[in-house]
Amino acid sequence: MNHEVKMASESLCPTADLEDLAVGEKMIVSAHSGGVLIPDSFINKRQHLQALREDHRELKDCHRFRFSPADGGGFRIEHVSHERYVEPLRKSENAAIYENIRYQGPILLETGPLADARDTWEIRRRGEYHQIALKEEGLVIGLTHPDHKDSWVTLLEPWWSLDRLWLILDAPD
């Protein structure tokens, strides 16, 4: 475990089980890099998500998410500060077709109410780590450039490797 993740897990408790995900605000931290999941900008209509190695106290609440239970199981994931929801980029706006292309399929924060979210995320737990999987597609959120200080995130095959695993922690006050 790298230094950043170790420090985070010492000061914050990982969620006890998946039902706890729907309680309170969470921060999502890469198990590989210790990067905190945040949007890349706040002015664009579509914001790409990235994992940035930064002290959470410096992120000005950009790192806070809510997990809302979805009908039929799974969760919709909402960014707290900007009322946007997490969705992968589609090949077409009218079709739920995704490509597993490591460098060309970003995960976005879309504008609008959470009810407009078209995708549901399945959270799979192993120990203190989680996979965040696109429900019914099987692809998971992972890092495009695991060894960089900041890395975009994209959909990847669901291997249990650190670049595709996340700590989902209660967001500190």
Rosetta silent file (secondary structure, phi, psi, omega in degrees, C-alpha in Angstrom):
SEQUENCE: MNHEVKMASESLCPTADLEDLAVGEKMIVSAHSGGVLIPDSFINKRQHLQALREDHRELKDCHRFRFSPADGGGFRIEHVSHERYVEPLRKSENAAIYENIRYQGPILLETGPLADARDTWEIRRRGEYHQIALKEEGLVIGLTHPDHKDSWVTLLEPWWSLDRLWLILDAPD
SCORE:     score description
SCORE:     0.000 S_00000001
   1 L     0.000  133.758 -177.979    0.000    0.000    0.000 S_00000001
   2 L   -78.687  168.772 -172.684    1.464    3.360   -0.903 S_00000001
   3 H   -60.876  -43.257 -176.979    2.002    6.156    1.603 S_00000001
   4 H   -63.117  -44.590 -179.690   -0.961    8.347    0.591 S_00000001
   5 H   -66.958  -40.504  179.778   -3.523    5.538    0.884 S_00000001
   6 H   -60.256  -45.273  179.078   -2.047    4.371    4.169 S_00000001
   7 H   -61.415  -43.573 -179.144   -2.332    7.860    5.634 S_00000001
   8 H   -63.463  -42.755 -176.344   -5.927    8.196    4.454 S_00000001
   9 H   -73.508  -21.597  175.865   -6.966    4.828    5.865 S_00000001
  10 H   -74.682  -32.392 -175.616   -5.347    5.615    9.220 S_00000001
  11 H   -96.553  -16.616 -178.367   -7.317    8.830    9.634 S_00000001
  12 L  -129.866  143.746 -179.097  -10.600    7.777    8.039 S_00000001
  13 L   -90.685  129.303  173.361  -12.594    4.579    8.449 S_00000001
  14 E   -62.039  152.348  179.955  -13.542    2.644    5.295 S_00000001
  15 L   -61.452  140.179 -174.483  -17.280    2.055    5.019 S_00000001
  16 L   -66.747  -47.212  174.987  -18.327   -1.030    6.962 S_00000001
  17 L  -152.009  179.524 -171.771  -20.502   -2.526    4.242 S_00000001
  18 H   -66.021  -28.021  178.225  -22.322   -1.503    1.098 S_00000001
  19 H   -63.921  -29.181  179.106  -25.477   -0.317    2.880 S_00000001
  20 H   -69.968  -15.190 -179.714  -23.339    2.345    4.562 S_00000001
  21 H   -62.091  -31.463 -176.791  -22.520    3.847    1.168 S_00000001
  22 H   -81.935    0.633 -178.332  -25.899    5.576    1.071 S_00000001
  23 L  -105.486  116.203  174.702  -25.254    7.307    4.410 S_00000001
  24 L    77.813 -174.818 -179.178  -23.490   10.660    4.305 S_00000001
  25 L   -94.913  144.774 -176.468  -20.899   12.060    1.953 S_00000001
  26 E  -123.222  157.080  166.307  -17.981    9.962    0.710 S_00000001
  27 E  -119.693  146.967 -173.989  -14.609   10.522   -0.874 S_00000001
  28 E  -115.543  121.687 -173.088  -13.232    8.040   -3.383 S_00000001
  29 E  -122.240  131.756  178.071   -9.479    7.344   -3.269 S_00000001
  30 E   -64.282  129.902  176.114   -7.432    5.271   -5.720 S_00000001
  31 L   -69.937  -22.695 -177.718   -5.920    2.183   -4.087 S_00000001
  32 L   -84.230  -52.511 -171.327   -3.019    2.435   -6.546 S_00000001
  33 L  -104.279  -15.443 -172.150   -1.981    6.081   -6.487 S_00000001
  34 L    77.829    6.111  179.306   -3.735    7.537   -3.447 S_00000001
  35 L   -71.065  138.277  179.489   -5.332   10.023   -5.845 S_00000001
  36 E   -90.677  132.985 -178.963   -8.653   11.490   -4.764 S_00000001
  37 E   -71.772  121.396  179.589  -11.439   11.380   -7.372 S_00000001
  38 E  -145.345  161.594  172.568  -12.369   14.938   -8.415 S_00000001
  39 E   -75.246  154.008 -178.926  -13.636   16.754  -11.543 S_00000001
  40 L   -82.108  -18.567 -178.170  -11.019   18.347  -13.785 S_00000001
  41 L  -158.978  162.896  178.582  -12.882   21.637  -14.173 S_00000001
  42 L  -120.447    8.403 -178.529  -15.989   23.414  -12.981 S_00000001
  43 L  -109.088  -21.048 -178.768  -16.744   25.510  -16.031 S_00000001
  44 L   -78.503  150.941  176.080  -17.268   22.908  -18.747 S_00000001
  45 L   -59.590  -46.385  176.906  -20.662   21.386  -19.424 S_00000001
  46 L  -108.646  127.122  179.979  -19.074   17.955  -19.124 S_00000001
  47 E  -107.830  126.586  175.976  -16.394   17.516  -16.508 S_00000001
  48 E   -79.374  144.808  176.554  -13.949   14.626  -16.791 S_00000001
  49 E   -91.254  144.762  176.526  -13.075   12.828  -13.575 S_00000001
  50 E  -139.529  157.762  173.903   -9.488   12.412  -12.488 S_00000001
  51 E  -104.553  112.089 -174.278   -7.669   10.929   -9.505 S_00000001
  52 E  -112.063  126.736  176.190   -5.401   13.657   -8.131 S_00000001
  53 L   -77.468   98.095 -176.336   -2.792   13.065   -5.435 S_00000001
  54 L  -151.524  147.568  175.549   -3.604   16.011   -3.231 S_00000001
  55 L   -63.169  129.298 -176.248   -4.361   16.512    0.436 S_00000001
  56 H   -59.724  -23.356  178.677   -8.153   16.385    0.771 S_00000001
  57 H   -70.402  -18.895  179.675   -8.035   19.591    2.854 S_00000001
  58 H   -90.578   -4.709 -171.722   -6.775   21.436   -0.246 S_00000001
  59 L   -89.789   -2.889  174.803   -9.610   20.241   -2.494 S_00000001
  60 L    51.107   47.316  177.279  -12.262   22.706   -1.263 S_00000001
  61 L    65.836   14.095  176.351  -15.002   20.047   -1.111 S_00000001
  62 L   -73.138   -9.054 -172.979  -14.437   18.981   -4.745 S_00000001
  63 L  -102.070   11.880 -174.358  -13.939   15.422   -3.462 S_00000001
  64 L   -98.797  130.385  179.448  -17.408   14.814   -1.972 S_00000001
  65 E  -130.881  156.225  171.792  -19.844   12.305   -3.475 S_00000001
  66 E  -119.766  139.415  174.997  -23.189   10.771   -2.501 S_00000001
  67 E  -105.529  114.102 -178.974  -24.211    7.207   -3.335 S_00000001
  68 E  -107.200  125.304  178.833  -27.984    7.003   -3.905 S_00000001
  69 E   -58.497  138.148 -179.782  -29.617    3.564   -4.116 S_00000001
  70 L  -105.469  154.016  174.036  -31.119    2.934   -7.566 S_00000001
  71 L   -59.584  138.200  179.398  -34.204    0.941   -8.464 S_00000001
  72 L    81.412   10.156  178.493  -33.177   -2.635   -9.237 S_00000001
  73 L    94.463  165.409 -178.395  -30.025   -2.448   -7.115 S_00000001
  74 L    83.695 -170.592 -176.208  -26.786   -0.581   -7.423 S_00000001
  75 E  -137.100  153.227  163.019  -26.155    3.120   -6.930 S_00000001
  76 E  -103.702  140.986 -174.571  -26.220    6.407   -8.748 S_00000001
  77 E  -113.430  123.618 -175.966  -23.226    8.524   -7.821 S_00000001
  78 E  -116.702  136.840  172.668  -23.659   12.273   -7.389 S_00000001
  79 E   -80.292  124.661 -171.152  -21.002   14.961   -6.945 S_00000001
  80 L   -67.135  -50.007 -171.797  -22.149   16.929   -3.895 S_00000001
  81 L   -66.506  -34.890 -171.335  -20.835   20.448   -4.612 S_00000001
  82 L  -116.051   10.060  176.541  -21.977   20.778   -8.194 S_00000001
  83 L    46.412   51.199  174.964  -25.071   18.553   -8.316 S_00000001
  84 E  -120.195  161.472 -178.811  -23.747   16.507  -11.213 S_00000001
  85 E  -123.111  154.898 -174.826  -23.792   12.751  -11.609 S_00000001
  86 E   -83.745  124.974  178.248  -21.177   10.214  -12.690 S_00000001
  87 E  -144.547  143.967  172.556  -21.654    8.723  -16.180 S_00000001
  88 E   -79.822  155.907  175.483  -19.264    7.148  -18.694 S_00000001
  89 L   -70.250  133.627  178.923  -18.917    8.663  -22.154 S_00000001
  90 L   -97.872  157.446  172.026  -21.106    6.845  -24.689 S_00000001
  91 L   -64.034  -36.340 -179.041  -20.392    6.194  -28.354 S_00000001
  92 E  -139.903  141.552  179.042  -23.763    7.800  -29.025 S_00000001
  93 L   -63.316  -25.519 -176.286  -25.996    9.903  -26.788 S_00000001
  94 L   -92.000   -5.667 -177.352  -28.983    7.791  -27.814 S_00000001
  95 E  -130.740  143.481  176.980  -27.423    4.387  -27.109 S_00000001
  96 L   -90.227   67.299  179.346  -25.868    2.876  -24.031 S_00000001
  97 L  -118.136  127.195 -175.440  -22.837    1.550  -25.905 S_00000001
  98 L  -122.086  152.572  175.602  -19.428    1.972  -24.309 S_00000001
  99 L  -112.327  137.923  174.169  -15.920    1.314  -25.466 S_00000001
 100 L   -91.536   75.583  179.174  -13.218   -0.117  -23.287 S_00000001
 101 L  -117.340  108.102 -170.892  -10.514    2.143  -24.705 S_00000001
 102 L   -47.932  -37.576 -173.719   -8.070    3.023  -21.972 S_00000001
 103 L  -108.822    4.016 -175.388   -7.263    6.514  -23.245 S_00000001
 104 L  -129.853    6.724 -177.774  -10.474    7.581  -25.012 S_00000001
 105 L  -122.296   73.639 -174.132  -13.422    6.720  -22.793 S_00000001
 106 E   -68.413  157.919  170.001  -13.553    9.225  -19.946 S_00000001
 107 E   -95.389  133.252 -172.070  -15.866    9.096  -16.976 S_00000001
 108 E  -115.846  160.801  162.260  -17.825   12.336  -16.786 S_00000001
 109 E  -104.866  113.991 -178.517  -19.812   14.433  -14.383 S_00000001
 110 E   -93.154  149.907  178.394  -22.983   15.262  -16.304 S_00000001
 111 L   -80.216  156.662  175.575  -25.205   18.248  -15.543 S_00000001
 112 L   115.226  171.350  179.836  -28.760   17.866  -14.357 S_00000001
 113 L   -69.783  154.131 -178.952  -30.696   16.248  -11.547 S_00000001
 114 H   -57.071  -30.000  179.146  -29.704   12.787  -10.349 S_00000001
 115 H   -62.011  -21.317  178.445  -32.998   11.433  -11.715 S_00000001
 116 H   -80.023   -9.953 -178.016  -31.619   12.061  -15.233 S_00000001
 117 L   -61.569  130.550 -179.621  -28.747    9.621  -14.701 S_00000001
 118 L   -93.976  -15.572 -174.487  -28.981    6.772  -17.196 S_00000001
 119 L  -114.618  147.069  177.380  -26.383    4.523  -15.616 S_00000001
 120 L  -116.563  141.994 -178.167  -26.284    2.562  -12.402 S_00000001
 121 E  -109.861  133.388  175.067  -23.071    1.558  -10.658 S_00000001
 122 E   -98.952  130.202  179.508  -22.525   -1.732   -8.861 S_00000001
 123 E  -103.280  121.210  178.986  -20.084   -1.553   -5.969 S_00000001
 124 E  -109.870  132.295 -175.558  -18.089   -4.753   -5.390 S_00000001
 125 E  -112.003  138.589  170.038  -16.133   -5.074   -2.182 S_00000001
 126 E  -140.202  110.269 -174.931  -13.022   -7.084   -1.398 S_00000001
 127 L    63.146 -129.566  178.959  -11.536   -6.337    2.018 S_00000001
 128 L   -93.047    0.180 -177.517  -11.345   -2.570    2.355 S_00000001
 129 E   -99.365  155.714 -179.743  -11.203   -2.035   -1.429 S_00000001
 130 E  -131.563  146.452  164.146  -14.045   -1.522   -3.891 S_00000001
 131 E  -101.464  140.763  175.694  -14.600   -1.886   -7.607 S_00000001
 132 E  -110.898  102.540 -170.768  -17.008    0.636   -9.100 S_00000001
 133 E  -109.181  141.189  173.529  -18.607   -1.272  -11.979 S_00000001
 134 E   -70.478  113.405 -174.505  -21.049   -0.154  -14.633 S_00000001
 135 L   -58.269  136.218  178.446  -24.024   -2.347  -13.794 S_00000001
 136 L    73.574   -8.881  176.264  -24.864   -4.926  -16.477 S_00000001
 137 L  -103.120  -29.561  178.840  -21.774   -3.976  -18.536 S_00000001
 138 L    85.065  -16.654  179.719  -19.135   -5.361  -16.180 S_00000001
 139 L   -74.628  148.904 -175.751  -16.577   -2.657  -16.939 S_00000001
 140 E  -120.336  158.456  175.385  -15.079   -0.841  -13.943 S_00000001
 141 E   -75.974  128.700  178.856  -13.704    2.626  -13.259 S_00000001
 142 E  -146.638  173.667 -177.775   -9.911    2.592  -13.350 S_00000001
 143 E   -83.735  138.738  174.858   -6.910    4.836  -13.908 S_00000001
 144 L   -81.446  -34.283 -179.193   -5.659    5.624  -17.417 S_00000001
 145 L  -131.080   78.619 -171.579   -2.161    6.592  -16.202 S_00000001
 146 L   -58.334  -26.034 -174.424   -1.667    4.847  -12.841 S_00000001
 147 L   -97.004    8.024  178.052    1.856    6.119  -12.221 S_00000001
 148 L   -93.889  160.713  177.461    1.157    9.837  -12.737 S_00000001
 149 L   -63.523  -38.287  173.811    0.338   12.367  -10.006 S_00000001
 150 E  -125.905  140.844 -177.621   -3.013   12.917  -11.665 S_00000001
 151 E  -138.021  133.718  171.202   -4.717   10.349  -13.838 S_00000001
 152 E   -65.858  160.465  174.960   -7.929   10.462  -15.824 S_00000001
 153 E  -115.770  152.136 -175.728  -10.344    7.642  -15.115 S_00000001
 154 E  -150.483  177.673  174.199  -12.018    5.430  -17.698 S_00000001
 155 E   -86.603  134.075 -178.939  -13.860    2.121  -18.082 S_00000001
 156 E  -135.770  166.648  173.612  -11.609   -0.937  -17.934 S_00000001
 157 L   -60.791  148.489 -171.518  -11.924   -4.718  -17.721 S_00000001
 158 L   -83.252   53.240  175.313  -12.870   -5.761  -14.170 S_00000001
 159 L   -77.408  152.377  177.513   -9.567   -7.210  -12.955 S_00000001
 160 L   -88.054   63.814  176.646   -8.802   -6.990   -9.250 S_00000001
 161 L  -112.717  155.385 -172.389   -5.697   -4.854   -9.760 S_00000001
 162 H   -59.673  -29.105 -179.852   -4.858   -1.741   -7.760 S_00000001
 163 H   -73.204   -3.649  178.547   -5.375    0.637  -10.695 S_00000001
 164 H  -122.807   12.442 -179.162   -9.048   -0.450  -10.714 S_00000001
 165 L  -115.894  149.363 -174.464   -9.663   -0.515   -6.954 S_00000001
 166 E  -135.980  147.451  165.740  -10.871    2.306   -4.726 S_00000001
 167 E   -94.488  128.325  175.546  -11.216    3.131   -1.067 S_00000001
 168 E  -109.846  109.249 -170.557  -14.636    4.657   -0.418 S_00000001
 169 E  -116.578  151.425  172.284  -14.279    6.649    2.770 S_00000001
 170 E   -62.409  129.547 -179.371  -16.513    8.874    4.837 S_00000001
 171 L   -67.858  131.717 -179.980  -15.666   12.422    3.761 S_00000001
 172 L   -70.170  152.818  177.353  -13.974   14.300    6.595 S_00000001
 173 L   -72.777    0.000    0.000  -15.615   17.419    8.006 S_00000001
